[in-house]
Amino acid sequence: MTGPGADIRVLVVEDDPVAADAHRLYVNRVPGFTAVGVAHSRAEAARALDRTPVDLLLLDLHLPDGHGLHLVRSLRAAGHSVDVIAVTSARDLTVVREGVSLGVVQYVLKPFTFATLRDRLTRYAEFRATAGEASGQDEVDRALATLRAPQPAALPKGLSGPTLEAVTRALRESPEGLTASATGTAVGISRITARRYLEHLVTAGRAGRSPQYGQIGRPELQYRWLAGP
């Protein structure tokens, strides 16, 4: 176990080398965490755990030599108490329930931004730091609540989740940025509607805007994604 003041040691388990490297960099950017290694399969992860002290697995569930939860099950059978944050693109709630029964403390759905992982790691660190005897039910509830992400804020009236997701995806996939007109064309909505969604992303701190010069007439605003890859 990590001693007081020491970084939480994380093993990244991810079969995609590009994603694995990105996740390792993400972990190392969060204060109090250190990525001590990367494994690309269940077997490689098991070997790493045998030779390296690890506090937390950042575990992709779809590995080339079997499901990630099979690794967790074998670790529990061997008495290994390492904590697990599961990383997956699957949305099968049966798998989520099975993971909870095996001690998975968090789930992060792919694709995710650095901000999302930072939030989950920070909450895990807060939960891990709780110690001593609880004074009552309220204190137990507060300790467990640190692992849960806050409920997303309600969207402004007239905005829908699916359209916001489509606008977000279009903006993220355009590193050079998009105008409201271009966003509307990409998503299939009007320029005015697209601008409402883009302005919502700006207000939320997930996008930035700047005037697009070099055109005849009034310059149109150019929006760029800010919240990570």
Rosetta blueprint (number, residue, H / E / L):
1 M L
2 T L
3 G L
4 P L
5 G L
6 A L
7 D L
8 I E
9 R E
10 V E
11 L E
12 V E
13 V E
14 E L
15 D L
16 D L
17 P H
18 V H
19 A H
20 A H
21 D H
22 A H
23 H H
24 R H
25 L H
26 Y H
27 V H
28 N H
29 R H
30 V L
31 P L
32 G L
33 F E
34 T E
35 A E
36 V E
37 G E
38 V E
39 A E
40 H L
41 S L
42 R H
43 A H
44 E H
45 A H
46 A H
47 R H
48 A H
49 L H
50 D H
51 R H
52 T L
53 P L
54 V L
55 D L
56 L E
57 L E
58 L E
59 L E
60 D E
61 L L
62 H E
63 L E
64 P L
65 D L
66 G E
67 H E
68 G H
69 L H
70 H H
71 L H
72 V H
73 R H
74 S H
75 L H
76 R H
77 A H
78 A L
79 G L
80 H L
81 S L
82 V L
83 D E
84 V E
85 I E
86 A E
87 V E
88 T E
89 S L
90 A L
91 R L
92 D L
93 L H
94 T H
95 V H
96 V H
97 R H
98 E H
99 G H
100 V H
101 S H
102 L L
103 G L
104 V E
105 V E
106 Q E
107 Y E
108 V E
109 L E
110 K L
111 P L
112 F L
113 T L
114 F H
115 A H
116 T H
117 L H
118 R H
119 D H
120 R H
121 L H
122 T H
123 R H
124 Y H
125 A H
126 E H
127 F H
128 R H
129 A H
130 T L
131 A L
132 G L
133 E L
134 A L
135 S L
136 G L
137 Q H
138 D H
139 E H
140 V H
141 D H
142 R H
143 A H
144 L H
145 A H
146 T L
147 L L
148 R L
149 A L
150 P L
151 Q L
152 P L
153 A L
154 A L
155 L L
156 P L
157 K L
158 G L
159 L L
160 S L
161 G H
162 P H
163 T H
164 L H
165 E H
166 A H
167 V H
168 T H
169 R H
170 A H
171 L H
172 R H
173 E L
174 S L
175 P L
176 E L
177 G L
178 L E
179 T E
180 A H
181 S H
182 A H
183 T H
184 G H
185 T H
186 A H
187 V H
188 G L
189 I L
190 S L
191 R H
192 I H
193 T H
194 A H
195 R H
196 R H
197 Y H
198 L H
199 E H
200 H H
201 L H
202 V H
203 T H
204 A L
205 G L
206 R L
207 A E
208 G E
209 R E
210 S E
211 P E
212 Q E
213 Y L
214 G L
215 Q L
216 I L
217 G L
218 R L
219 P L
220 E E
221 L E
222 Q E
223 Y E
224 R E
225 W E
226 L L
227 A L
228 G L
229 P L
